[in-house]
Amino acid sequence: MEILKEVYSIFALNAVLFTKFNLKLIGLPVRISYRIFIQYILGIDIPDTTVIGKNFNVFHGQGLVINNTVVIGDNVTVRHNTTIGNARPNGGCPVIGNNVEIGANCVLIGEIKVGNNSIIAAGSVVIKDVPENVVVAGNPAKIVKTFNS
């Protein structure tokens, strides 16, 4: 019976320690240091609540701004001075597929989808959906090359 009381007390302690409030409290120093180092020192504005897939690469991150409701797939590379977000307040944000390359000085705004294996050339302004396996360039971005899948 004593063993059961001990096990119960351990579970009760874990329930108290790992409530959402306590986890947020424990994570607070990490979030503060993230904001200071990443956002203020490096100049990269990627909220810690943004959904990002694995193997996300940022090359020369200065001036990079990503909205917190953007969804980014796996193996995506983003370069400096790029903005990814909504076109108007409370508007939809881009959903970026897997294996996408985004060049420097690009703007991706609005409720758009960027297909897998696509390349967005430097300086492009993307306001419409980008299909899979293409290269887009220009303002507004247009398909300039299609890859064989």
MODA-V162871 format. One record per residue. N is the residue number from 1. RES is the residue in three letters. D_CENTER is the distance of its C-alpha to the mean C-alpha in Angstrom with 2 decimals. Layout:
<<N	RES	D_CENTER> <N	RES	D_CENTER>>
//
This chain:
<<1	MET	50.45> <2	GLU	49.32> <3	ILE	46.66> <4	LEU	45.24> <5	LYS	45.22> <6	GLU	43.38> <7	VAL	40.74> <8	TYR	40.35> <9	SER	40.03> <10	ILE	37.29> <11	PHE	35.29> <12	ALA	36.02> <13	LEU	34.88> <14	ASN	31.57> <15	ALA	31.13> <16	VAL	31.77> <17	LEU	29.65> <18	PHE	26.50> <19	THR	26.30> <20	LYS	23.04> <21	PHE	24.51> <22	ASN	25.45> <23	LEU	22.13> <24	LYS	20.50> <25	LEU	23.39> <26	ILE	23.01> <27	GLY	19.28> <28	LEU	20.08> <29	PRO	21.11> <30	VAL	17.94> <31	ARG	15.84> <32	ILE	18.43> <33	SER	18.49> <34	TYR	14.70> <35	ARG	15.12> <36	ILE	18.25> <37	PHE	17.29> <38	ILE	13.74> <39	GLN	13.93> <40	TYR	17.69> <41	ILE	18.95> <42	LEU	16.40> <43	GLY	15.35> <44	ILE	11.57> <45	ASP	10.04> <46	ILE	6.62> <47	PRO	7.86> <48	ASP	8.52> <49	THR	8.22> <50	THR	4.62> <51	VAL	5.01> <52	ILE	4.17> <53	GLY	7.64> <54	LYS	10.27> <55	ASN	11.37> <56	PHE	8.34> <57	ASN	10.48> <58	VAL	10.68> <59	PHE	14.26> <60	HIS	15.92> <61	GLY	13.06> <62	GLN	15.49> <63	GLY	14.70> <64	LEU	10.97> <65	VAL	9.70> <66	ILE	6.48> <67	ASN	7.64> <68	ASN	7.07> <69	THR	8.04> <70	VAL	5.87> <71	VAL	5.77> <72	ILE	5.02> <73	GLY	8.30> <74	ASP	10.24> <75	ASN	11.63> <76	VAL	9.52> <77	THR	10.82> <78	VAL	10.07> <79	ARG	13.06> <80	HIS	14.35> <81	ASN	15.00> <82	THR	12.35> <83	THR	11.36> <84	ILE	8.99> <85	GLY	10.15> <86	ASN	13.29> <87	ALA	16.74> <88	ARG	18.65> <89	PRO	18.42> <90	ASN	17.28> <91	GLY	16.66> <92	GLY	14.33> <93	CYS	10.96> <94	PRO	10.10> <95	VAL	9.48> <96	ILE	9.01> <97	GLY	11.37> <98	ASN	12.23> <99	ASN	13.79> <100	VAL	12.66> <101	GLU	13.65> <102	ILE	12.77> <103	GLY	15.61> <104	ALA	16.29> <105	ASN	16.89> <106	CYS	15.16> <107	VAL	14.43> <108	LEU	12.68> <109	ILE	13.73> <110	GLY	14.95> <111	GLU	14.78> <112	ILE	14.62> <113	LYS	13.89> <114	VAL	13.45> <115	GLY	15.60> <116	ASN	15.55> <117	ASN	17.08> <118	SER	16.79> <119	ILE	17.01> <120	ILE	16.38> <121	ALA	19.02> <122	ALA	18.98> <123	GLY	19.70> <124	SER	18.88> <125	VAL	18.29> <126	VAL	16.83> <127	ILE	18.02> <128	LYS	19.06> <129	ASP	17.87> <130	VAL	17.77> <131	PRO	19.70> <132	GLU	19.30> <133	ASN	20.93> <134	VAL	21.39> <135	VAL	21.06> <136	VAL	20.61> <137	ALA	21.78> <138	GLY	23.25> <139	ASN	23.17> <140	PRO	22.72> <141	ALA	21.20> <142	LYS	23.72> <143	ILE	24.05> <144	VAL	25.98> <145	LYS	26.03> <146	THR	25.71> <147	PHE	25.44> <148	ASN	27.69> <149	SER	25.87>>
//
